[in-house]
Amino acid sequence: MSSSDENHLYSKREPIFPRRVYGAFRNLKWGLMAFTLGIYYLTPWIRWDRGPNLPDQAVLVDLVNRRFFFFMIEIWPQEFYFVAGLLIMAGIGLFLFTSALGRVWCGYACPQTVWTDLFILVERWIEGDRNARVRLHHQKWGAEKIRKYLFKWAVWLLIGLATGGAWVFYFMDAPELLHHLLTFSASAYAYGTIAILTMTTFLFGGFFREQVCMYACPWPRIQGAMMDEDTLTIGYRDWRGEPRGKQRKGEAPDAHGDCIDCMACVNVCPMGIDIRDGQQMECITCGLCIDACNDIMDKIGKPRGLIGYMALTDEIRERDGKPPKSIWSHVFRVRTIVYTVLWSGIGVALLLALFLRSDIDMSISPIRNPTFVVLSDGSVRNAYDFRLRNMFGEPRAFRLTVAENPNIVLTIEGVDGQVVTVEADEQLNQRVYLTAASGSAESRADTTPVRIWVSLPDTPATRIYEETVFNGRGR
């Protein structure tokens, strides 16, 4: 390898300065950016009344008490399968949208794309559009350049600070945490998390930008397996645009294609690629090149669509002079239908599990050392660690019984009777004893299956049970 090749491979990155563009896809991106950022920044401040014993923040990850609140839904650690199910749904949803419409997630809703769009908006507001920013970049350091750069970086830092601050509000009551942050009485973990997220947002959105997508994100390399010849993605109709060039006097009308080589599609691309070179891993299908090209086509009196969404099968049909297939034939096909069925099936299963779950959760573990104790009257006793969680949202009394075994008596350590009270959203850890009468079949058997029932004294029909075993003397 020659030294010139090495210099080319490891050359310094040239920053990309996308030009301002107007059009349907740009407006869609503005709308989605406002919507997603609004959700992110405002959600922790939404209140939801759950009663006097529970937090009133609508969305809260309560790490201290190990639970997750989402409006009327409360998820406990033992119900992590709900979170796992949602993650699986998110993955399948990403496969579904990619197989139908290419990298729409990357182009419109990915956090890296959204925050980069916001940072470019600030950059354009302070420094001007593309030509002004390029000129300022190559300009020698002076008062103007220092002033504009410092102002821009300060605004970026404020956006990063708001981003990091909004994140920590999801893990503690937002108004209370804000008070602690402003009075410098919050924990070091809160300040540390905000500092880390502030700097990552500042660097990723302000400086790294397209490099995060090209070098850090694995999705560009995976997307190829999700796409096929019927996937709708952005492409350049070269059979219509080539050969490129402006029409000059004296040239034949068909001397050039519709593309006048104005570079508008390249200048608006946030990834700095030329869509006319064909499909590329760097393309995030944001649609800005479509808006730019359509604007040029309108100005020169040519039909729109030189750059647009198309599938490989449509490209072949159009080359042969045939009309493209309908958009629904691309969206609804075997692959997307399979993804939709899987996605919907998991969603329905999670909803059923959510609405059919009990507000009482219990577990019981036999004490193994010793497995049983023979009392002075000849009866046999087993000890168990019993855990009971009250998920009703208010204090409740619970009755513990062994209904199917009349020869086995249940007692609770330190409690008179068989009724215990558990506070709202709390877990009771208690030692429980099962005692089999002397001479009974249960006391003589090696093991006896036992069901321990937990019910509400005022509504006995609301009950659950846990199965365990009773260890007898074996003779």
Backbone torsions as a table, in degrees:
resi	resn	phi	psi	omega
1	MET	NA	132.5	-178.9
2	SER	-78.0	163.7	179.5
3	SER	-66.0	-32.3	178.6
4	SER	-66.4	-36.6	176.4
5	ASP	-64.2	-41.8	179.5
6	GLU	-62.7	-41.7	179.1
7	ASN	-63.4	-34.5	179.6
8	HIS	-70.1	-42.8	-178.0
9	LEU	-65.9	-35.2	-174.7
10	TYR	-113.3	30.6	-179.8
11	SER	-71.6	156.5	-179.6
12	LYS	-66.7	140.1	-179.5
13	ARG	-65.7	134.2	175.4
14	GLU	-94.8	120.4	-177.4
15	PRO	-59.4	151.3	178.7
16	ILE	-103.0	132.5	-179.9
17	PHE	-122.1	87.7	-177.2
18	PRO	-64.9	141.0	178.6
19	ARG	-82.4	152.0	176.2
20	ARG	-64.8	141.8	179.3
21	VAL	-142.8	151.9	178.1
22	TYR	-122.3	148.8	178.0
23	GLY	154.8	-179.0	-174.6
24	ALA	-63.2	-43.2	-177.3
25	PHE	-72.3	-35.9	176.1
26	ARG	-64.6	-41.1	178.0
27	ASN	-65.1	-38.2	177.1
28	LEU	-62.2	-42.6	179.1
29	LYS	-65.2	-39.5	176.5
30	TRP	-60.7	-45.8	-178.9
31	GLY	-61.9	-45.2	-179.8
32	LEU	-68.2	-34.7	177.4
33	MET	-64.4	-44.8	178.6
34	ALA	-63.9	-39.6	-178.6
35	PHE	-66.7	-49.8	-176.8
36	THR	-68.5	-42.1	178.1
37	LEU	-67.0	-35.6	176.5
38	GLY	-61.7	-44.0	177.1
39	ILE	-60.6	-46.6	-176.1
40	TYR	-63.7	-46.6	-174.3
41	TYR	-79.6	-30.0	-172.2
42	LEU	-97.4	-24.6	-174.0
43	THR	-54.9	-43.5	-178.5
44	PRO	-61.1	-17.2	-176.3
45	TRP	-94.7	-2.5	177.9
46	ILE	-76.4	131.6	-179.0
47	ARG	-98.6	150.5	178.6
48	TRP	-146.9	115.3	-175.0
49	ASP	-75.8	114.5	177.5
50	ARG	-111.8	9.4	-177.7
51	GLY	104.0	175.1	-172.9
52	PRO	-72.4	-17.2	-172.9
53	ASN	-101.0	-0.4	-174.5
54	LEU	-128.4	156.2	179.5
55	PRO	-65.7	150.9	-177.2
56	ASP	-105.2	18.0	175.2
57	GLN	-86.2	129.4	-172.4
58	ALA	-62.1	-44.3	179.8
59	VAL	-122.5	115.4	-174.8
60	LEU	-146.9	129.1	171.9
61	VAL	-100.3	97.5	-175.0
62	ASP	-88.7	88.9	-177.3
63	LEU	-69.8	-31.6	-178.5
64	VAL	-62.2	-46.1	-179.4
65	ASN	-98.9	8.1	174.9
66	ARG	53.2	62.0	177.3
67	ARG	-155.5	161.3	-176.8
68	PHE	-129.8	127.4	179.4
69	PHE	-109.4	132.7	173.7
70	PHE	-137.1	93.4	-175.7
71	PHE	54.1	-115.1	-177.1
72	MET	-84.8	-2.5	-175.8
73	ILE	-99.1	137.5	175.3
74	GLU	-127.2	126.1	-178.0
75	ILE	-114.1	131.2	179.8
76	TRP	-103.2	165.3	-177.6
77	PRO	-56.3	-38.8	-179.1
78	GLN	-71.6	-7.7	177.9
79	GLU	-106.1	30.9	-177.9
80	PHE	-62.9	-17.0	178.7
81	TYR	-60.7	-24.1	175.2
82	PHE	-65.6	-44.2	178.5
83	VAL	-65.4	-42.7	178.2
84	ALA	-61.1	-40.6	178.7
85	GLY	-63.2	-40.7	178.6
86	LEU	-65.8	-37.8	177.5
87	LEU	-65.5	-40.3	177.1
88	ILE	-64.0	-41.9	177.1
89	MET	-61.3	-39.5	179.0
90	ALA	-63.5	-41.3	179.0
91	GLY	-65.1	-45.9	179.4
92	ILE	-65.5	-37.9	177.0
93	GLY	-61.6	-38.8	177.1
94	LEU	-64.7	-41.4	175.8
95	PHE	-61.4	-42.2	-177.8
96	LEU	-62.0	-51.9	-177.1
97	PHE	-67.1	-35.6	179.1
98	THR	-67.6	-42.3	-179.5
99	SER	-66.9	-27.5	-178.9
100	ALA	-90.3	-44.1	-169.9
101	LEU	-131.4	19.4	178.5
102	GLY	71.5	-147.5	-172.4
103	ARG	-88.0	55.6	178.8
104	VAL	-65.9	-32.5	176.9
105	TRP	-61.2	-46.7	-178.6
106	CYS	-64.4	-37.9	-174.2
107	GLY	-79.2	-23.3	-170.8
108	TYR	-127.8	-31.0	-170.2
109	ALA	-125.5	-10.2	179.5
110	CYS	-61.6	134.7	179.4
111	PRO	-54.6	-37.5	178.3
112	GLN	-61.9	-41.3	178.6
113	THR	-67.6	-44.3	-176.2
114	VAL	-63.7	-48.8	-177.9
115	TRP	-71.4	-33.8	176.1
116	THR	-63.6	-41.3	175.7
117	ASP	-57.9	-42.4	-179.7
118	LEU	-65.8	-42.0	-179.8
119	PHE	-67.1	-38.6	177.2
120	ILE	-65.2	-36.7	176.8
121	LEU	-60.3	-44.0	177.4
122	VAL	-64.1	-43.6	-180.0
123	GLU	-60.2	-43.0	179.7
124	ARG	-67.8	-36.9	-179.7
125	TRP	-64.6	-37.5	-176.3
126	ILE	-87.5	-41.5	-171.3
127	GLU	-103.5	-15.6	-177.4
128	GLY	104.5	-179.2	-178.0
129	ASP	-76.3	-170.5	-168.8
130	ARG	-50.0	-54.8	-175.4
131	ASN	-60.5	-39.9	179.6
132	ALA	-67.3	-37.2	-179.5
133	ARG	-71.7	-40.2	176.8
134	VAL	-62.6	-43.5	179.5
135	ARG	-62.6	-42.2	179.3
136	LEU	-66.6	-36.5	179.9
137	HIS	-63.0	-41.9	-178.6
138	HIS	-84.6	-7.9	-179.7
139	GLN	-71.7	145.2	176.9
140	LYS	-67.4	154.1	-179.3
141	TRP	-63.6	128.6	178.3
142	GLY	-155.8	-172.9	-175.9
143	ALA	-59.9	-43.7	-178.0
144	GLU	-64.4	-47.5	-177.7
145	LYS	-64.7	-43.5	179.8
146	ILE	-64.0	-43.8	-179.4
147	ARG	-61.9	-47.9	-178.1
148	LYS	-67.9	-41.0	-180.0
149	TYR	-65.9	-43.6	179.7
150	LEU	-64.1	-40.9	178.4
151	PHE	-63.5	-45.5	179.3
152	LYS	-61.8	-47.8	-179.1
153	TRP	-63.9	-34.6	178.1
154	ALA	-65.0	-42.4	178.0
155	VAL	-66.3	-42.1	176.8
156	TRP	-58.4	-41.4	-178.8
157	LEU	-65.3	-37.3	176.6
158	LEU	-65.2	-39.8	176.5
159	ILE	-63.9	-42.9	177.3
160	GLY	-62.6	-39.5	178.6
161	LEU	-64.4	-42.7	177.2
162	ALA	-63.8	-35.0	179.0
163	THR	-67.0	-48.7	178.6
164	GLY	-65.4	-38.3	178.3
165	GLY	-66.0	-41.4	179.2
166	ALA	-62.5	-34.8	-178.4
167	TRP	-65.2	-45.6	-177.2
168	VAL	-68.7	-23.3	178.7
169	PHE	-66.2	-17.3	177.3
170	TYR	-75.2	-11.7	-172.9
171	PHE	-111.9	1.5	177.6
172	MET	-157.7	158.0	179.4
173	ASP	-53.1	119.8	-169.7
174	ALA	-60.0	-51.7	-180.0
175	PRO	-60.6	-40.5	179.9
176	GLU	-65.9	-43.7	-179.9
177	LEU	-65.6	-38.7	178.3
178	LEU	-60.6	-41.1	177.7
179	HIS	-61.1	-44.9	-179.7
180	HIS	-64.8	-38.7	-179.9
181	LEU	-65.4	-43.1	-177.5
182	LEU	-72.3	-27.3	178.7
183	THR	-96.0	8.1	178.4
184	PHE	56.8	35.7	177.5
185	SER	-113.9	7.7	177.9
186	ALA	-75.6	166.6	-178.4
187	SER	-72.0	159.2	177.8
188	ALA	-64.0	-29.4	178.7
189	TYR	-63.1	-39.5	179.8
190	ALA	-64.6	-47.5	179.7
191	TYR	-65.6	-38.7	179.3
192	GLY	-64.7	-42.7	179.0
193	THR	-63.3	-44.2	178.9
194	ILE	-61.8	-41.8	-179.2
195	ALA	-63.6	-44.1	-179.0
196	ILE	-64.4	-46.8	-178.8
197	LEU	-69.4	-31.9	175.8
198	THR	-62.3	-46.8	-177.6
199	MET	-71.4	-37.9	178.2
200	THR	-65.8	-41.0	176.6
201	THR	-64.3	-43.9	179.6
202	PHE	-59.1	-45.5	-176.7
203	LEU	-77.5	-45.5	-176.8
204	PHE	-66.7	-44.5	-177.4
205	GLY	-81.0	-29.2	-175.3
206	GLY	-94.4	-37.1	-171.3
207	PHE	-118.5	-46.0	-174.2
208	PHE	-77.2	-43.2	173.6
209	ARG	43.6	-111.9	-173.8
210	GLU	-65.0	-20.6	-179.7
211	GLN	-67.4	-31.0	175.9
212	VAL	-62.0	-43.2	-179.5
213	CYS	-68.4	-39.2	-173.8
214	MET	-80.7	-34.6	-171.0
215	TYR	-116.4	-27.0	-175.7
216	ALA	-100.2	-32.4	-175.6
217	CYS	-86.6	131.4	179.8
218	PRO	-80.3	-15.5	-171.3
219	TRP	-62.6	-37.9	178.0
220	PRO	-56.5	-29.4	-178.8
221	ARG	-85.8	-18.5	179.8
222	ILE	-92.1	-27.5	-171.0
223	GLN	-59.4	-27.7	-178.6
224	GLY	-59.4	-33.3	179.4
225	ALA	-74.3	-18.8	-178.6
226	MET	-90.9	-12.7	-174.5
227	MET	-108.6	152.8	175.5
228	ASP	-141.4	-168.6	-174.5
229	GLU	-69.1	-12.6	179.5
230	ASP	-102.3	2.1	178.3
231	THR	-73.0	130.9	177.1
232	LEU	-80.4	122.8	178.4
233	THR	-147.3	170.8	-175.3
234	ILE	-80.7	134.1	179.4
235	GLY	-149.2	166.5	-179.4
236	TYR	-107.6	127.6	179.5
237	ARG	-83.5	84.6	-174.3
238	ASP	-68.0	-27.9	178.4
239	TRP	-65.0	-20.4	177.6
240	ARG	-98.1	-31.2	-174.2
241	GLY	-89.9	-23.6	-175.8
242	GLU	-92.2	153.3	-11.1
243	PRO	-71.5	145.7	-176.7
244	ARG	-75.5	157.3	175.0
245	GLY	139.9	159.1	179.0
246	LYS	-84.8	145.4	178.1
247	GLN	-72.0	124.5	179.4
248	ARG	-109.7	160.1	-179.8
249	LYS	-61.5	138.3	177.3
250	GLY	88.2	-12.1	179.4
251	GLU	-84.0	152.4	177.9
252	ALA	-65.8	148.9	-178.4
253	PRO	-57.7	-29.6	-178.1
254	ASP	-100.5	21.5	-179.4
255	ALA	-70.5	-27.0	-179.3
256	HIS	-132.2	157.5	173.6
257	GLY	-82.7	-168.9	-178.2
258	ASP	-73.4	-22.6	-178.8
259	CYS	-76.2	122.3	179.8
260	ILE	-97.2	9.5	176.5
261	ASP	58.0	43.5	-178.1
262	CYS	-81.5	-12.9	179.1
263	MET	69.1	13.8	179.8
264	ALA	-62.5	-39.6	-178.8
265	CYS	-64.9	-33.2	179.3
266	VAL	-76.1	-40.5	-175.0
267	ASN	-68.7	-24.3	-179.9
268	VAL	-94.0	-8.2	-174.2
269	CYS	-73.4	123.7	178.8
270	PRO	-72.3	-12.4	178.2
271	MET	-98.0	-8.7	177.1
272	GLY	74.2	25.0	-178.4
273	ILE	-105.6	167.6	176.5
274	ASP	-108.8	107.9	-176.4
275	ILE	-63.1	-19.4	-179.8
276	ARG	-71.5	-11.6	177.0
277	ASP	-83.5	2.4	179.4
278	GLY	99.5	-176.2	-179.7
279	GLN	-63.9	134.0	-177.8
280	GLN	-136.3	148.2	-178.7
281	MET	-60.1	-31.7	-175.9
282	GLU	-73.3	-20.2	-175.1
283	CYS	-66.5	126.2	178.6
284	ILE	-102.5	10.2	177.8
285	THR	49.5	50.1	-179.8
286	CYS	-81.5	-16.3	175.9
287	GLY	84.6	-1.1	-177.8
288	LEU	-66.8	-32.2	177.8
289	CYS	-66.6	-29.4	176.4
290	ILE	-65.9	-47.3	178.5
291	ASP	-58.9	-44.6	-178.1
292	ALA	-64.6	-44.4	-178.4
293	CYS	-68.5	-41.9	178.5
294	ASN	-60.7	-37.2	178.3
295	ASP	-63.0	-42.2	178.2
296	ILE	-66.7	-41.8	179.7
297	MET	-61.6	-37.9	177.3
298	ASP	-63.0	-39.2	-176.4
299	LYS	-70.7	-33.3	-177.4
300	ILE	-98.7	4.6	175.7
301	GLY	75.3	27.9	177.9
302	LYS	-105.3	156.7	178.7
303	PRO	-65.0	146.4	175.4
304	ARG	-68.2	168.1	173.4
305	GLY	96.7	10.3	174.9
306	LEU	-59.7	-38.9	169.0
307	ILE	-116.7	130.4	-177.8
308	GLY	-171.1	178.1	176.4
309	TYR	-73.9	131.9	178.2
310	MET	-157.9	161.9	174.6
311	ALA	-109.3	160.5	179.9
312	LEU	-60.1	-38.4	179.2
313	THR	-64.6	-37.5	177.6
314	ASP	-69.6	-36.1	178.3
315	GLU	-59.6	-43.4	179.3
316	ILE	-65.9	-41.8	-179.6
317	ARG	-64.2	-42.4	-179.5
318	GLU	-66.6	-35.8	176.4
319	ARG	-61.0	-34.5	-179.6
320	ASP	-87.4	6.0	177.9
321	GLY	80.8	15.5	179.6
322	LYS	-98.9	152.0	178.4
323	PRO	-72.0	148.6	178.3
324	PRO	-68.7	159.4	176.9
325	LYS	-72.0	163.4	179.7
326	SER	-68.1	153.9	-178.6
327	ILE	-62.9	-30.8	-178.0
328	TRP	-69.5	-28.7	177.9
329	SER	-69.5	-23.2	175.5
330	HIS	-83.9	-37.9	-176.8
331	VAL	-74.8	-43.7	-177.8
332	PHE	-103.1	97.2	175.4
333	ARG	-142.9	-179.8	-169.4
334	VAL	-57.0	-46.4	-175.8
335	ARG	-63.0	-48.3	-177.8
336	THR	-68.9	-33.1	177.8
337	ILE	-66.9	-40.8	177.9
338	VAL	-62.1	-45.6	177.9
339	TYR	-61.1	-41.5	-179.1
340	THR	-64.5	-41.9	179.5
341	VAL	-64.2	-44.5	178.8
342	LEU	-62.1	-46.6	-179.2
343	TRP	-60.8	-46.7	-179.2
344	SER	-66.9	-39.2	179.9
345	GLY	-61.8	-43.6	178.7
346	ILE	-66.5	-39.7	179.0
347	GLY	-62.7	-43.6	178.6
348	VAL	-64.6	-41.9	179.1
349	ALA	-61.5	-41.0	178.7
350	LEU	-66.4	-39.9	178.4
351	LEU	-64.0	-43.9	178.4
352	LEU	-62.0	-45.3	179.5
353	ALA	-62.8	-35.0	-179.1
354	LEU	-68.4	-45.1	-175.7
355	PHE	-82.7	-17.7	179.6
356	LEU	-97.9	-4.7	-177.7
357	ARG	-70.3	153.8	-179.9
358	SER	-88.0	154.2	175.5
359	ASP	-85.0	3.3	177.0
360	ILE	-119.7	132.1	176.7
361	ASP	-129.4	134.1	-177.2
362	MET	-142.5	158.4	171.7
363	SER	-150.4	150.5	-179.1
364	ILE	-139.7	133.1	-176.9
365	SER	-127.7	121.1	178.5
366	PRO	-64.8	143.5	173.3
367	ILE	-81.3	123.3	-171.7
368	ARG	-91.8	-11.1	-177.4
369	ASN	-135.3	97.0	0.7
370	PRO	-87.2	165.4	179.9
371	THR	-73.9	-28.7	176.1
372	PHE	-154.7	161.7	177.9
373	VAL	-130.8	133.9	175.6
374	VAL	-94.4	121.0	-178.2
375	LEU	-82.9	172.9	-174.8
376	SER	-63.5	-26.5	179.5
377	ASP	-91.3	8.5	178.0
378	GLY	89.7	-6.4	177.7
379	SER	-74.0	158.1	-176.2
380	VAL	-113.3	132.5	-177.3
381	ARG	-123.3	137.0	172.7
382	ASN	-114.5	147.0	177.8
383	ALA	-112.6	147.4	-177.0
384	TYR	-140.3	146.0	168.0
385	ASP	-90.2	122.0	-173.5
386	PHE	-116.1	131.3	178.5
387	ARG	-123.7	128.7	-178.5
388	LEU	-131.6	125.0	-178.7
389	ARG	-113.3	129.6	178.0
390	ASN	-97.2	113.2	-178.5
391	MET	-111.2	23.7	-178.8
392	PHE	-80.9	-21.5	-177.3
393	GLY	90.6	2.9	176.5
394	GLU	-152.0	155.7	-179.3
395	PRO	-59.5	138.3	-179.7
396	ARG	-137.8	149.5	172.6
397	ALA	-96.5	139.9	-178.1
398	PHE	-128.4	140.4	177.7
399	ARG	-105.5	133.5	177.8
400	LEU	-107.5	129.8	-178.7
401	THR	-143.5	159.6	169.8
402	VAL	-119.9	91.9	-167.3
403	ALA	-77.0	-37.9	-171.1
404	GLU	-84.5	-7.9	-176.3
405	ASN	-123.7	89.7	-177.9
406	PRO	-64.7	-20.6	-179.6
407	ASN	-83.2	-5.5	-179.2
408	ILE	-111.3	129.0	-179.0
409	VAL	-110.5	134.3	178.8
410	LEU	-100.9	131.4	173.8
411	THR	-129.8	152.7	-177.6
412	ILE	-115.7	128.6	-178.1
413	GLU	-61.2	125.3	177.2
414	GLY	77.3	8.1	-178.2
415	VAL	-126.4	132.6	173.7
416	ASP	-84.7	120.0	-178.9
417	GLY	93.4	-162.6	-174.7
418	GLN	-120.5	20.9	-177.8
419	VAL	-115.9	130.1	176.3
420	VAL	-124.3	152.9	177.8
421	THR	-112.2	132.3	-179.7
422	VAL	-121.3	130.7	179.0
423	GLU	-67.4	164.8	-178.2
424	ALA	-60.8	131.8	176.6
425	ASP	54.3	35.5	177.7
426	GLU	-120.9	162.1	178.1
427	GLN	-115.8	131.6	177.1
428	LEU	-97.4	124.9	173.8
429	ASN	-108.8	116.5	-170.0
430	GLN	-140.0	148.3	172.7
431	ARG	-90.3	128.8	-177.9
432	VAL	-122.3	144.4	179.6
433	TYR	-121.8	139.0	170.5
434	LEU	-114.5	129.0	-176.5
435	THR	-125.3	125.3	178.1
436	ALA	-100.6	134.1	-177.5
437	ALA	-61.1	149.3	179.4
438	SER	-60.2	132.9	178.3
439	GLY	83.3	-5.7	179.8
440	SER	-73.9	161.1	179.6
441	ALA	-61.2	-35.8	-178.9
442	GLU	-67.5	-35.0	-179.6
443	SER	-73.7	-25.3	-178.1
444	ARG	-91.9	-22.3	-177.4
445	ALA	-75.6	155.4	175.1
446	ASP	-61.9	-55.9	178.0
447	THR	-140.6	149.5	177.3
448	THR	-133.7	124.2	176.5
449	PRO	-62.7	138.3	-177.6
450	VAL	-135.5	141.1	172.6
451	ARG	-113.4	123.7	175.0
452	ILE	-100.7	120.8	-177.1
453	TRP	-98.9	142.5	172.6
454	VAL	-122.9	125.3	-178.1
455	SER	-139.5	166.1	174.9
456	LEU	-90.4	126.9	-177.6
457	PRO	-57.1	-36.0	-177.5
458	ASP	-83.1	-21.3	176.5
459	THR	-134.0	81.5	-175.8
460	PRO	-58.8	-23.2	-178.6
461	ALA	-68.5	-23.0	177.5
462	THR	-86.1	100.6	-176.4
463	ARG	-155.0	158.1	174.7
464	ILE	-136.8	168.0	178.0
465	TYR	-140.3	161.2	175.6
466	GLU	-132.2	133.3	-179.6
467	GLU	-90.6	140.1	175.4
468	THR	-148.2	-167.5	178.3
469	VAL	-129.5	149.8	174.4
470	PHE	-107.9	127.5	-178.5
471	ASN	-95.7	119.2	177.7
472	GLY	-96.2	-170.9	-176.2
473	ARG	-76.7	-18.6	179.1
474	GLY	81.4	15.1	176.4
475	ARG	-158.5	NA	NA
